[in-house]
Amino acid sequence: MDHRPQAWGRPRDDVYGAYDHSYLQNSGPRQATQAPIVTGTSVIAIKYKNGVVMAADNLASYGSLARFPDVKRLRVFLDSSVIGFSGDVSDMQFLDRHLTELSIDEAYEDPSSDSKAGQLNAANLHKYLQKLLYKRRNDFDPLWNQLLIAGFDGDSKPYLASVDLRGTSFTSPSLATGFGSALAQPIMRRYAATEEDAAKLSREEAVEVIKECMKVLYYRDARSLDRYSIAVVTKEGVELKEDEQLEKQSWAFAEQIKGYGTQTV
């Protein structure tokens, strides 16, 4: 009997025949994620008068297990835009590497110029990612993510847009992915239902709205965490804080939650 460690767990060749290594060959088409395994939950964002605020918690869940509590899901692009990732973490890492290469290419376009006029702004980046995800969807090899892109468009106006794994894209004064679309979006729409409403919000008000939404998501979403990242995009650049803690939590509302089925009052 073969007692070498490399043979542990393998069927015996003299009983079951030679081991079939064909499944290890990579001669077929290269594929990425076919089903999300480690995932991140909601990303939320809202426009205000002079920019955009975006936030996402730092948890990556392995199924229903809160496995990785320090995964940052906001990425800065060229110090002018922010991309928020929900969905599969491995696909997020692929996109992060891809965007890093793209940002290096953009930085070397005109190294002698300090102007950002020729660089990709948030609107350009949104269109690029929409085409990328739509192409992967058409290849039947999708990237299992929904992205939020925040920054400024070509007219230097605040820009916020979404794109999902099918390449579906749209813009709005406030956006949310995952459970946030049901739990956080109604709160944000109280303050920014239209572009005109968003233009009246101050930075401090927008940040407070986002913090309140993150608190509600922590109360209601079982895949969320009380530590989160928050980014504020302005014309001067991106201010990103990646280890924020929820404050002033109150679970008093839980006393009124009775659960399902017949209740005895």
Secondary structure as GFF3:
##gff-version 3
##sequence-region A 1 265
A	DSSP	three_ten_helix	5	7	.	.	.	ID=ss1
A	DSSP	alpha_helix	13	16	.	.	.	ID=ss2
A	DSSP	three_ten_helix	22	24	.	.	.	ID=ss3
A	DSSP	beta_strand	38	40	.	.	.	ID=ss4
A	DSSP	beta_strand	43	48	.	.	.	ID=ss5
A	DSSP	beta_strand	51	57	.	.	.	ID=ss6
A	DSSP	beta_strand	60	62	.	.	.	ID=ss7
A	DSSP	beta_strand	65	68	.	.	.	ID=ss8
A	DSSP	beta_strand	74	77	.	.	.	ID=ss9
A	DSSP	beta_strand	81	88	.	.	.	ID=ss10
A	DSSP	alpha_helix	89	107	.	.	.	ID=ss11
A	DSSP	alpha_helix	122	138	.	.	.	ID=ss12
A	DSSP	beta_strand	145	152	.	.	.	ID=ss13
A	DSSP	beta_strand	158	163	.	.	.	ID=ss14
A	DSSP	beta_strand	169	171	.	.	.	ID=ss15
A	DSSP	beta_strand	174	176	.	.	.	ID=ss16
A	DSSP	alpha_helix	180	183	.	.	.	ID=ss17
A	DSSP	alpha_helix	185	191	.	.	.	ID=ss18
A	DSSP	alpha_helix	195	200	.	.	.	ID=ss19
A	DSSP	alpha_helix	203	220	.	.	.	ID=ss20
A	DSSP	beta_strand	227	234	.	.	.	ID=ss21
A	DSSP	beta_strand	237	245	.	.	.	ID=ss22
A	DSSP	three_ten_helix	252	256	.	.	.	ID=ss23
###
